[in-house]
Structure formats: structure tokens, C-alpha cells
């Protein structure tokens, strides 16, 4: 028997000055329980996905979830961290507990408050999610790390600056339809493809429009054992899921090959007994536009070096054969670290249940979700389908 998503909640993403971490967590936890029609005392366990790393003073945040509902008191609660994949890590830990028979109903929250510190401090904290002694210590920020991937890709396959701009333009256009998105503005290809005062180089060849946004935000999900799904008004099954971790140092791997994400996609699709072409849409981790391009190839949509044709042929566009990031992705939606993986699953469940509003695609059947931690170090891939 599988694990099902039966309730969810999603905050706006962006600079949320009026909300602290506790408020973000409480709001979405309450929302998810209400959406599932569930009292807190029915929850057997709580999992919180959060990086922190110094964004906020609280380093012991798991029991903050209980502030949302007194009925959650006494439930075991655990904070889970796996860099930018902390949200998916929390969801998978909860699913593991349900599959093991240790829980029947779980509450998963992903949250991050990133804007309470300076931009320089944010850059430093995120840089510490790399292999510090070789990468952060050498002055590499995460834009710098993904810029080295883009440089290596360009060296092998030619200059794809325009390809990255097309990805950015696509996701910003999609983000206009997402009420939760931090940036709901269609920037257009020409703006994204041109270095300017408003779109400067951050780390060549990556421009500002190639980089995801610093965000506050949260999302929450109620999971249950499939045997209980009939008790809820709708349910989305986790048809399969796979986690793969690679070496942390980039010096020990060919980062451009995206081997970890490739393996995770292969395992998840095999376990789901489907092919990538069977998916109706995918939400993938576009922390930088080069990551989305590499993901196309890791998914098996195109051979190495040929991901650009998926944009040229319209395959990954909103009206294409396999739309990618119809939510706007991290690029437009924002990237509050711990919330991202949970958000991806919430938005995919909404699509499958026909509840995605302006984002809604026509009759989607299968969703692919890819949440990544670090420079393709931690890779999580889920395949979702509607049960009822």
C-alpha cells in the first residue's frame, strides 16, 4: 500500500516582513489540517523541513509546529535538513514512517525565513551548503558554483546563453498565473537574454534572471496510509519516490553530468512503471536556469547537450507535450529553502486534483517532481497520481 497526500496549504513566497518563522509554520500547518478536515490529535508524527544555517535564531524549531494546534502536543516532531532538498527530505521521512507502520497520518511542513539577514549573510549561509574546505573556502558562492557548471556545459556543447534566457522567460511567464509566486511578471526573452543595469551578470555566464530569488515562505502537507484515503475528500498517491546522494566535493564528480539527478529519475520512473513521456508535467529544481537545462537531460527528455531543442520545439512550454515548471519554478515562485520541496508536491497535487486555478493544465494524470540539495548532491524524485 502506498502513501497519499490528502491535505495541503501554501503561503505566498517573497519578502514577508510581517511574518516570522513561527508564524509561517503555524499558518500553513493550520491550513493543511483544515484542508484535510483533520484535528491535530489525529496526527501521529510531525516532520519539519528547514535549512536555517543562521537565517533565524531558532535552531530547535520542530515543536513550533505544535503552536498551530494544541492537539498536536505529544506527537513526535523532527526537523529534517538536506540543504535545498530539506522539504522533500521531510516528506520522505514522514512517508517512511507511514510505510513502516510507525504512523498512519503525518503532518509535513517546509519553511524558511531568509530575509531577516543581509544579502551578504544570505550568500555566506548558502555557500556553507557546499563542500566548504574546497568550494566556499575558495570564495565560491552558489551562483559561482552553478556558473562553473554553465561554463563547463558551454565548453562541451557551445554557448547556450540564449537557452538559459528562454528558460528564465518561460518560467517568469508561467509565474504570472501563480498566486503564491514572489515575482508575477513576464520579463520576456529579450530582457532575460541581455546584460543590463537591471539584469547584470551575477557570475558569468549567469545573469540575475538566471538565478532564483531569496524568499520567505512555507508549505504543508498531510500524508496518510492509502488504506485511510477513503476517509478524505480527495487523495494523491505517491506512486514512487527515489533519493540519491552523491559526493559533496565537486572535485570528486563531473557535476555537469548530473549523475545523481539522472539516477534518481531513472529509479523513480522504474518504480512507477512508467517512462518520462508518460508524465503530464514536471516541477523541477531550477535554482539556476542551468539546473533546469541539465534536468531536461537527466530526465531523459533529450541527450546530453541537446536540451535546448525542447525549448525550441515547445516540448517543455506550458502548452507543450511535457510542461516543466508551470508554477514558475524557483525562478519566479521563489526559493525559501526548506519550503521548496513541499511546495513542489503541493502544487503538483493541486494540478492533479484540478485545483490549480489559473495554473491548471487540462486533465493531468501523472506528475514528476525533482527537488535537489546543493550542486546536484541530494536528489529526490517523486511520481504522483490522483487516487480519488
N, C-alpha and C positions, 0 to 999 in steps of 0.2 A: 504494500500500500504506500502511496506517495504522500507528500506534504502539500498542503494547499494554502493559498493566500485568500483570506476571507474578509479582510478589512484593511483600510489604509487611510492615511492622511498625509498632507504635503503642505508645508509653509511656502510663502513666497521666498525666493532666493534674492540676495542682494545685500546692500549695506542697511542693516536693520538696527539702527541706533537705539530704538526704544525697547529692544528685546535682548536680554542676556541669555546665557546658555540654559539656565534653569527654565526660563520662560519658553524658549524654543522647544526644549524637550517636553515640557508639560503640555504645551498646546497640541503638538502632534500626537502624543500618547493618548490624550483625551479624545482627540479626533478619531484616531484609529479604533479605539474601543467603542465609541459611539457608532462609527460606521459599521462595525461588526455586530452591533446590538448586544454588547458583551459587558458584564460587570467585572470590575477589577479582580474580585476574588476567584473568578473562573480561570485566571491566568496562572499557569504552572511555572513559568520562568520568564525572566526579562533579560534581553541582551541589548547593550548599547554600543553602537559603532561610533568611535570618536578618536581622532588622532591626538588632538590637543598639542603636546610638544611645547607648550608655553603660550599659546594663544590666549588662554584664560588661566586664572589662578587655580581653579578647581582641578585637582589631579585624581580625585576619587568621586567620580560622577555617576556611577551606575545606579545608586539608590535615589538620585534625583528624579528618576522616572516615577518613583512611588509618590512624589508630590502631586502627580496627576490624578490619583485615585486612591483613597485610603484602603480600598480593597486589595491593592497590590502589596500591602505590607505583609511581610513574611515570605513572599515569593523570592526564590534565589535570583539574584541580579548580578550580571557580569558585564564589565566593559571589555570590548574587543578592539584591538588595534592591529592593522596591517597596512599602514601608510594610506594611500588614496583608495585602497580597497577595503577599508575598515567597515564600511556599510555592508558589503557583500559578505565579509568575514563574519559579521554578527548574525546575518540572516542564515548563513550556512551552519553556524554553531547551533542556532536555535533549531534548524531542520534536523541536524544530527541528533539532538536531544529527543525530538519527537520520534524519529525513526528508531532510536534506541529504546523507546518505551519509557524514558525518564520524564516526559512531558507529553501532554495531549494538545494543549493550547499554549502558544508563546507570543510574547509581545516583543517586537524588534524595533528599536529606534536608532536612527542615524542622525547625528547632529554635529554642527561645528559653528563656533563663533570666532571668525577670523579677523574682523575689522577693528577690534579693540586695541590692537597694537599697530605700530607704524609699518609702512611698506617695507622698510629695510629689515625690520624684525620678522615680518612675514616671510621674506625671502630667505633669511637665515634659518628659520624654523623648518621651512620646506626643504632647504638644502641638506638639512640633517637627516632627511629620509633617504639620502644617497649613501654610498659607501664612503663614510666621512674621511677616512685616512687617505684615500686616493682622489676622491672627487670634490667634496665640499672643502677639504683642506687645501686643495689646489685652486680654490676660488670658483669652482663650477657651481652655478645656480641651476635650478631645474630648467629654466629657459635655455641655459647654456648646454645642459645635458641633451635636451631634445634637439638643440641646434646642431650638435655634433652628429646626431642621428640623421638629420636632414642633409648635412654636408656629405656624409658617407653615402646616403641614398643618391644624391645628385651626382656624386663621383662615379657611381656604378651605372646609373640609369639616365643621366642627363639632368639638366636644370628643370625642376618641377615647381618652381616658384609660383607659376600660374595655377598649377594643380592645387597647391595649398590654398591659394586665394579662392578658387572655386569651392573648396570645402568650407572655408570660412563664410563665403557669401551664401552658400546653401543653408548652412546652419543658422545664420542670422535671419534669413528669410523664414525658415521654419519657426524660429523662436518668436516671431511676431504673433503666432497663434497660441503660444503657451502663456496662460495667465500667471504661472509661477516664475517665469523667466526673469532674470536680472536685466537683460537687455532685449527689449522688444522693438528692434529697429532693423529694417532691411538696409544693410550697408551697401549692397551691390558689389559686383565683381571688380569694377574699375577701382573703387576705393580700397578694397582689400588687396588688390594687386599692385598698388602704388605706394611707395615710401613717401611719407609726407609729415608735416608737423603733427598732424592728428593721427598718423599711423606710422610712427617711427620704427626703425629697426630696434628690436629688443636684444636679440643675439642672432647675428647673421647666420642663415638667411631668414630667420623668423621675425616677422613684423608684429606689431601689437595685436593685429587682427588674427594672428596665428596662435595666440596664447589665450587660455581660458581665464576666467575672471576670479578675483578674490571675493569670497562671498560668505555671508551668514545664512544659515538655513537648516531645516530639519525635515525629516520624513519618517513615517512609522508604518509598520505592517503588523497585522495579526495573522499568525500561522496556526494551522490545526492539522491533526491527523486526518487523512482522507475519509476515514470512517465517520468523522463528525461533520463532514462537509454539508450533508443534507440539512443540518441544523441552521445553516446560514443562507441568506438570500441569494448569494452568488459565490462562486469559488473558482479560483485559477490554480491549476495544478503545476507544481514544479516537475515537469516531465523528466528533466535530467539536470544535473549540475556537475561541474568539474572544477577543481582547483589545482593549479600547477605553480610551484615556486622554483625560481632559477637562482643561480649565484647572484649575490648582491653586487660584487665588483663588476663594473663594465669591462674591465681588463680581462676577465675570465670568460667572456662570451662575445658573440657577434650580435650586438644589440639590434642592428638593422634587420636581422633575420626574423626578429620577433618570435623566436622559437617557443618561448613559454606560452604566449597567447595562441600560437598555432597548435601546440599540443592540447591546450585547454579546449579550444574549439573542436578539435578532432575527437577528443574524449567525450565532450558533451553531446555532439551530434550523433556519435556512435551509440551512446547510451540511450538517446532519444529515438533511435532507429529512424533517423531522417538525414537528409542532405541539406547543405546550406541553401540550395534553391527551393527547398520546401518551406523555408521561413517566409512569413508575411512581411516582417520588418525586423529591424535590429536597432537597439540602443547600445552604442559603443563609446568607449572612454577616449574622447577627443580632448584630453588635457592640452594638447597642442595639435595643430592640423596634421603634422607629420604622423602623429599617432593614429589618426583615423585612416590616413592613406595606407600605413603599414598594416592596419587591422583588416582592410579590404583583402589584402593578400594573405594574411594569416587565416582569415575565414575560409579561404579557398575560392573567393569570388573572381580572382584574377591571379595569374602567375606573377612571380617577383618582377618588379619593375613595370608592370602593366596596369596598376591600379587606376591610373589616370583615365583609361578608356571607360571605366564605369561611370565617371562623371560626364565624359564626352558623349556617351551613348544614353545617358539619363537613367541608368540602372538604379543608382542609389538616391535619386531625387524623390521628392515626396510622391510624385505620380509614376515612379519607375517600378520595375519588377521587384526590387528589394529595397524599399526606402530605408535609409540609415539616418538616425537622429532626427526624427520628425518632431521631437521635443525642442530642437535647437541645440541639443547636446550640451556638454560642459561649456562649449564656446559661447553660446548665447544664454543658456539657462543659468550658468554659474556653477561653481565647484566648491561648495562648503564640504571639505574633505570627507568627514565621517558620514555625511548625509548622502553623498553621491550614489553609492551602490544601492541604498534603499530606495532613493528617488527613481533610479532606473527601473527597478522592479515595480514600484507603484505605477509609474507612467505606462509601463508595458501592460500591467494588469488592467488599467483603465482602458487602454486600446482594445484589449481582447474582450472586454465586457461592454464595449460600445459606450463608454462613459468619458471619452476624452475631449468632448466639446469641439472647439474649433480645430483641434489637432487630429480629430478622428479620421482614421483611414477606413475605406469600405471593406467590411467583413473580414478583418484579420483573423487568422486561425492559429498561427504559431509565431512566437516571439523569441528572438535571440538577444541576450543581454551579456555585455562584456564590461566588467569593472576591473581596473588594473591598479596595482600599487607600485610606485616607483618607476624606474626605467624598464618596464616590462619584467619586473621581478616577481610580483604576485599577480597571478591571472585567474580570474573567476568567470566562468561562462555558464549561464543558465538557459534552458529552453523551457518556455512557458506555453501552456494551452488552457483554454477555458474548459472547466469541468461542468459547470451549470450556470 
